[in-house]
Amino acid sequence: MENKITNDVQEQVGWVRHAGEAGWAFITAHALDFLMAVVILTVGIYIARVLRRMIRRLMRHPAADQLVIDFVSQGIYLFTLMIVGIAALNKLGVPTDSFVVALGGLGLGIGIALKDNISNLAAGILLLVFRPFRVGDFITINETADGTVMSITLMNVHLKTLGQQAVIVPNSMAVTSVVRNYSTYPTRSMELLIDVGYESDLDEVIAVLKKCVHDVGGVLNQKTMVIGVREFADNSIRIYLRPEVRAQEYWNIYHDLMKLIKNNFDAAGISIPFPQRVLHLENAAAAPPLSGAAQSDGSR
């Protein structure tokens, strides 16, 4: 019995000694690789942190959404750590092909499932980097949505319309569609087409319009403003003028100017025609009576 116990103890001690020798042999054989893996991991973590701070500093802007900054910087930080971890394992001799394939498959699945969201996220980053418009600008997107930019979030652009309505536009649409920004420049130019009758004196019409532009106040290009006959329409002659005003005064001056034009036209006897058709009958006596027209007194 004692011999059996002694043999078991000796066998266990021999197994431990063998394992220790094998482990020491592995460490001595791969000491350099292990040291290099530790160096790669340490330097990689440092680089990932530096990149995260750099991205946050580059994206810091009053119009930038803090949620976007945190999301992008943290995502790049984790992605860098993942690459560093794979490089360290590969240096230790651990097969990493399966990790790369698994990560690729995971990324592909996530990309397909979140295609639209990723597109909006990427578009949001482009909006923050290139800044085609800012918070407070009045814009039109795709000729369908217009309003004042209230915020640019992770996925959407939030607009406030003149009718006090909230319009939410996906970032991808704001990037791929035509955006008309009315706040980029400090001044705006009105494009006005004023219809007058064919019997009107055009010199008088232009003089009255110039007076209206002068009297309304706030027009910056009174002396150099473009004004003249634009076209001969079906029912009227169209006068074209382009007064330039400060952007923040655009609508107030526009409404006052239109009212002033109507009042001055009435005072000068200048007519603003409405759509009409003139019918000429070569042989009125032989023409059949118009439907609904009253008969003449002689036929009663």
C-alpha positions in Angstrom: 0.0 0.0 0.0 2.8 2.4 0.9 4.6 1.5 -2.3 1.5 2.4 -4.3 1.2 5.7 -2.6 4.8 6.4 -3.1 4.6 5.6 -6.8 1.5 7.9 -7.2 3.3 10.7 -5.5 6.4 10.2 -7.6 4.3 10.1 -10.8 2.5 13.3 -9.9 5.8 15.0 -9.0 7.3 13.8 -12.3 4.3 15.2 -14.2 4.6 18.5 -12.6 8.3 18.6 -13.2 7.7 17.7 -16.9 5.1 20.4 -17.3 7.3 22.9 -15.7 10.2 22.0 -17.9 8.0 22.1 -21.0 6.6 25.5 -19.9 10.0 26.9 -19.3 11.2 25.6 -22.6 8.2 27.3 -24.3 8.9 30.6 -22.5 12.6 30.5 -23.3 11.8 29.7 -26.9 9.1 32.3 -27.3 10.3 34.9 -24.8 11.0 37.4 -27.6 7.7 36.8 -29.2 5.9 37.3 -25.9 7.8 40.4 -25.2 7.0 41.8 -28.7 3.3 41.0 -28.1 3.3 42.9 -24.9 5.1 45.9 -26.6 2.5 45.7 -29.5 -0.4 45.7 -27.1 1.0 48.6 -25.0 1.9 50.8 -27.9 -1.4 49.9 -29.7 -3.4 51.0 -26.6 -1.5 54.2 -26.4 -2.0 55.0 -30.2 -5.8 54.2 -29.8 -6.1 56.7 -27.0 -4.2 59.3 -28.9 -6.4 58.8 -31.9 -9.5 59.1 -29.8 -8.4 62.4 -28.3 -7.3 63.7 -31.7 -10.6 62.9 -33.3 -12.6 64.5 -30.5 -10.4 67.7 -30.8 -10.8 67.8 -34.6 -14.6 67.3 -34.4 -15.1 69.8 -31.6 -17.3 72.6 -33.0 -20.3 74.6 -31.6 -22.6 73.1 -34.3 -21.4 69.6 -33.8 -23.5 67.1 -31.9 -21.7 65.7 -28.8 -23.4 62.3 -29.4 -21.8 62.1 -32.9 -18.3 63.0 -31.5 -18.5 60.4 -28.8 -19.8 57.7 -31.1 -17.2 58.3 -33.8 -14.2 58.6 -31.4 -15.2 55.6 -29.3 -15.9 53.5 -32.4 -12.4 54.2 -33.9 -10.9 53.6 -30.4 -12.5 50.1 -30.2 -11.7 49.3 -33.8 -8.0 50.2 -33.2 -7.9 48.0 -30.1 -9.4 45.1 -32.1 -6.6 45.4 -34.7 -3.9 45.6 -32.0 -5.3 42.5 -30.2 -5.2 40.5 -33.4 -1.7 41.6 -34.1 -0.5 40.6 -30.6 -2.2 37.2 -30.8 -0.6 36.6 -34.2 2.8 37.5 -32.8 2.3 34.8 -30.1 1.6 32.2 -32.8 -2.1 32.0 -32.1 -4.0 31.4 -35.4 -6.0 34.6 -36.1 -7.5 33.7 -39.5 -10.7 32.5 -37.8 -10.9 35.8 -35.9 -10.5 37.9 -39.0 -13.2 35.8 -40.9 -15.6 36.0 -37.9 -15.1 39.8 -37.6 -15.6 40.2 -41.4 -18.8 38.2 -41.3 -20.1 40.1 -38.3 -19.3 43.4 -39.9 -21.0 42.4 -43.1 -24.1 41.3 -41.2 -24.3 44.5 -39.2 -23.7 46.6 -42.4 -26.6 44.9 -44.2 -28.9 45.2 -41.3 -28.1 48.8 -40.5 -27.5 50.0 -44.1 -29.7 53.0 -43.9 -28.6 54.0 -40.4 -25.0 53.7 -41.4 -25.6 55.8 -44.5 -27.3 58.5 -42.3 -24.4 58.3 -39.8 -21.8 58.7 -42.5 -23.7 61.6 -44.0 -23.9 63.2 -40.6 -20.2 63.1 -40.3 -19.8 64.7 -43.7 -22.2 67.5 -42.7 -20.2 68.1 -39.6 -16.9 68.1 -41.5 -17.9 70.2 -44.6 -20.7 72.2 -42.9 -22.8 73.2 -45.9 -25.2 74.7 -43.4 -25.2 75.5 -39.7 -27.6 75.7 -36.8 -29.7 78.8 -37.4 -29.5 78.8 -41.2 -32.7 78.9 -43.3 -32.4 76.2 -45.9 -34.4 74.2 -48.5 -33.6 70.5 -49.0 -34.6 68.8 -52.2 -37.1 71.6 -52.9 -39.5 69.7 -50.5 -38.4 70.6 -47.0 -37.5 74.1 -45.9 -37.0 75.8 -42.5 -34.5 77.0 -40.0 -31.9 74.4 -38.9 -32.5 73.7 -35.2 -30.0 70.8 -34.8 -27.9 68.3 -36.7 -28.1 65.0 -34.8 -26.6 61.5 -35.3 -29.1 60.5 -38.0 -31.2 63.6 -38.9 -31.4 67.3 -39.6 -34.1 69.0 -37.6 -35.8 72.0 -39.3 -38.4 74.5 -38.0 -40.7 75.8 -40.7 -42.2 79.3 -40.9 -45.5 77.6 -39.9 -43.9 76.5 -36.6 -43.7 72.9 -37.6 -40.9 70.4 -37.0 -39.5 68.7 -40.1 -37.0 65.8 -39.7 -34.8 65.1 -42.7 -32.5 62.1 -42.9 -28.8 63.1 -43.1 -28.4 61.0 -46.3 -31.0 63.1 -48.1 -29.3 66.3 -46.9 -26.0 65.1 -48.4 -27.3 63.7 -51.7 -30.0 66.3 -52.5 -29.8 69.9 -53.6 -29.6 72.2 -50.6 -30.5 75.8 -51.0 -29.0 77.9 -48.1 -30.5 81.3 -47.8 -28.3 82.3 -44.9 -24.8 81.8 -46.4 -24.5 85.4 -47.5 -25.4 88.5 -45.5 -27.7 89.8 -48.3 -30.5 88.4 -50.4 -31.8 89.4 -53.8 -35.5 89.4 -54.6 -36.6 88.2 -58.0 -39.8 90.1 -58.8 -42.0 89.8 -61.9 -44.6 92.6 -62.0 -47.4 92.3 -64.7 -48.9 95.4 -66.2 -51.4 95.9 -69.0 -50.3 96.3 -72.7 -51.8 99.8 -72.6 -49.4 100.9 -69.9 -46.7 103.5 -70.4 -43.6 101.4 -69.7 -41.4 104.4 -68.8 -44.0 105.5 -66.3 -44.2 101.9 -64.9 -40.5 101.6 -64.4 -40.4 105.1 -62.8 -43.1 104.1 -60.3 -41.3 100.9 -59.5 -38.1 102.7 -58.9 -39.9 105.1 -56.6 -41.4 102.2 -54.6 -38.0 100.7 -54.2 -36.6 104.0 -52.9 -39.6 104.7 -50.6 -39.7 101.2 -49.0 -36.2 101.6 -47.5 -33.7 98.9 -46.8 -32.8 98.2 -50.5 -29.1 98.2 -50.9 -28.8 98.4 -54.7 -31.2 101.2 -55.5 -28.8 102.8 -58.0 -27.5 99.6 -59.6 -30.7 97.5 -59.4 -31.6 95.5 -62.6 -35.0 96.5 -63.9 -36.6 96.2 -67.3 -39.0 94.4 -69.6 -38.7 90.6 -69.1 -41.2 89.3 -71.6 -44.5 89.9 -73.4 -46.9 87.4 -71.8 -50.4 86.3 -73.0 -52.2 88.9 -71.0 -49.5 91.3 -69.7 -46.1 92.8 -70.1 -43.8 91.5 -67.4 -41.3 93.9 -65.7 -38.3 92.3 -64.0 -36.5 93.8 -61.0 -34.1 92.5 -58.4 -33.8 94.6 -55.3 -31.1 93.4 -52.8 -31.7 93.6 -49.0 -30.2 92.3 -45.8 -31.0 88.6 -45.3 -32.7 89.2 -41.9 -34.9 91.9 -43.4 -35.9 90.0 -46.5 -39.6 89.1 -45.7 -40.5 92.4 -44.0 -39.2 94.5 -46.9 -40.8 92.0 -49.4 -44.2 92.4 -48.0 -43.9 96.2 -47.6 -42.7 96.5 -51.2 -45.5 94.5 -52.7 -48.1 96.6 -50.8 -46.4 99.8 -51.9 -46.3 98.7 -55.6 -50.1 98.0 -55.5 -50.9 101.3 -53.9 -48.7 103.3 -56.2 -50.0 101.5 -59.3 -53.6 102.3 -58.3 -52.7 106.0 -57.7 -51.0 106.2 -61.1 -53.8 104.4 -62.9 -51.6 101.5 -63.9 -53.5 98.2 -64.2 -52.4 94.8 -63.1 -54.2 92.5 -65.5 -55.8 89.2 -64.7 -55.9 86.2 -67.1 -58.5 86.8 -69.8 -59.4 85.8 -73.4 -60.6 88.1 -76.1 -63.0 86.5 -78.6 -63.4 88.1 -82.1 -66.5 87.2 -84.2 -66.2 88.0 -87.9 -69.9 87.4 -88.6 -71.7 88.0 -85.3 -75.2 88.0 -86.8 -74.8 84.5 -88.2 -73.2 83.1 -85.1 -75.3 80.9 -82.9 -76.2 82.4 -79.5 -73.8 81.6 -76.7 -75.0 79.1 -74.1 -76.6 81.0 -71.2 -76.4 84.4 -72.9 -79.5 86.6 -72.6 -81.5 87.1 -75.8 -81.8 90.6 -77.4 -85.0 92.6 -76.8 -86.1 92.2 -80.5 -86.5 88.4 -80.1 -88.7 88.5 -77.0 
